[in-house]
Amino acid sequence: MTVQQFLEEQNKAIKDLHIANAETSWMAATTGEDEWNRKTAEAETAYDLYLADPERFQQVKTYLAQDDLTAIERRQLDSLYNGMVSNQVPEEDLKEMVELSTELIAKFNTFRATIDGKPVSENDVREILIKSNDLAEREEAWHASKQIGKEVEEKLLILVKKRNDIARSLGYDNYHQMSFELQELDRDEVFSIFHKLKDLSDEPFREMKQEMDSELAERFGISIDELRPWHYADPFFQEAPPMKELDLDPFYAGKDLEKLTIATFDCMGMDITDMLAKSDMYPRDKKNQHAFCTDIDREGDVRVLCNNVPTDYWSVTTLHEFGHAVYFKYVDRQLPFLLRTCAHTLTTEAIAMLYGRFGKNPAWLQQFLGLEKAQVEELTPLIEKSLRRQMLIAGRWIMTFTFFERELYENPDQDLNELWWKIVKDVQFVNPPENVDYPHWAAKIHFTLVPVYYQNYLLGELTTSQLQSYIENNISKDMFTPEVGAYLVDEYFRPGALYPWNEKIEKATGEKLNPQYFIDQFVVQALV
């Protein structure tokens, strides 16, 4: 069989498996029904078993050793190889991992925390942490947001250890190291960048947080030393609390988030109405409470799941998810299925973040949310300050998660609860609650759903700053133009996974990933 025939066969088979997996997991997320959870597990197992076939894996390695491959052939074979390595284990091990993961995800999808014995949604908890001045109510809501951690901790640790066992059987130190390598990420380089960012942002973050903590202490009538995790606006302190001088939520009252999002992409020459028609945008019982985007068939069936209410948070989230969506939609459909997707998770996160930042863009607030020019001019310094706060807070949160996850896989038997709060204190400067002997960390769904993924959020933010700088200096100072849209579609979306991620960034911006753009935009600026 020639390499062309082999790749044609693999593209067809993986397309069918991908579609079955994407459709069943969408149904599981939108219904929470056991039947769809079971079908999702079956589809994931079928996919993994296909990639596990040792003869097929040997064929891939044999073809990769050829010297006469075209660039597009080698790229497809690399994609196959990276997807197959982790599946070269006994069938029963693969099935056990899928079943554990599916069971845990189903628990996250359907679990509802309780306050005073009454079920509450994540939106309810978020509303209390943003709006309430009742300290007892805040503390109770924060603890409620962590209840899921206790529910999943035991099986999550079994899954972590199972992942490690499989990685070691394949010659890796642990699952974390294996995942970085198969994602084409240099782990030492990525952690070096993150530690450098931490060191550079320590003082700006400390100053910003002291100012913010003073505001919160004044708001709640307590001392700064008394501040605890429930005094912040997000259960994991990954979002900046609203500034007392800047509350954008009232501007969204009566607004249609779908229309705002359509208009934003439309002005850049991108149509999202076809994708919106297939999406699931509003909360209901048993539905997944988070937000995500999925490319069902890599031929235009792209869907977004949200739980929208008219707030700043959900507006930003909707823009973010449709950033993913347009990337998927505009990948060149002439590419083989294996390459008809984003170059890397971090490259699609970069686009999602580019759009998510529009919620703190004065020009966007005036043009799309309808604020008066004078109002925007008055708010602009506060909006810019708010975005810097958010970027510093988000950056430190991503470091916290990433540093902890590495330690989790290095030694899952250590005191993880104590380790979590040690890292939170060191990186986020948040005082722990009185009782740290509780798996607060396990309440974050990403440990279960997308392991060893979180570093891509910060790499994405770095890419966003580099991309934004390139656009403003070479395409248009005004982001909301057809020229900017055409650049993104032609130079960033259309090539799909044709190039390795850093080569793709270099082709689009003229240089490989350079953290300096993010540092200049948010870290240095915070000192001004």
Summary of the structure (lengths in Angstrom):
residues: 528
radius of gyration: 22.8
end to end distance: 63.2
largest distance: 74.6
contacts: 1729
relative contact order: 0.11
helix: 69%
strand: 3%
